[in-house]
Amino acid sequence: MSDYSFEMDLKEDAEEAYGRIFKALKEKSWILLSYVDAKQIIENNFHETFPTYYILNVCKPVAAKELLTENMNFGLFLPCKVIVYQTGKGTKVSVLKVSAMDRDHLGGNGKIAEKYENELIEVLKGIQTK
C-alpha cells in the first residue's frame, strides 16, 4: 500500500472478484463507466499469455460534481480508477487515492476526495468479508 493507493487481496479469481465488485458498486450508487480488459488487449496484440487484469473507471455522480465544483482540474484524476488483477494466490484490488493527487498536484487539502475514496474503499472492503 502507498500514499497513492489502497490495496487488498481476495482469495477468489479475478473474474469472480470483478463480478462481485460490479454488484457491490451498483448497490452503493457507483457507476461503472467503462473497463479495460488489459489481458485481452495484450494477448490480441502481442500473442502472449497475460493474467486477467481489469482497469475499472467508476464514478459516483454526486462525487464528481462536488470535486469538479471545487477544482475543474479534478477531471485529470476522474473517473476513479480501480484495478483488479489475478495473482498467484487470488486477486489484487487497488484504488487510486485521488485525495493524494489533490494534495500533491492540485494544491488542495484532499478532504472532499478523501470522503468519496473512503466510501469506495468501504464498498470494496465489504466484498472482502462476504
FENGI-V223029 format. One record per pair of residues at least 24 apart in sequence whose ideal C-beta (glycine too) atoms are under 7 Angstrom apart, sorted by the first residue. I is the first residue (numbers start at 1). J is the second residue. Records with the same first field share a line. If there is no record, write none. Layout:
I->J + J
//
This chain:
3->100
4->96 + 97 + 100
5->94 + 95 + 96 + 97
6->94 + 95 + 97 + 121
7->92 + 94
8->93 + 124 + 125 + 128
9->90 + 92
10->90 + 91 + 93 + 128
11->90
12->90 + 91
13->86 + 91
14->52 + 54 + 84 + 85 + 86 + 91
15->52
17->84 + 91 + 93
18->54 + 84
20->127
21->82 + 84 + 93 + 124 + 127
24->123 + 126 + 127
25->58 + 123
28->123
29->60
30->58 + 59 + 60 + 120 + 123
31->58 + 59
32->56 + 58
33->57 + 58 + 59 + 79
51->85 + 86
52->85 + 86
53->85
54->83 + 84
55->81 + 83
56->82 + 84
57->81
58->82
60->116
63->116
66->112
67->112 + 113
70->108 + 112
71->106 + 108
73->106
77->101
80->120
93->124
95->120 + 121 + 124
//
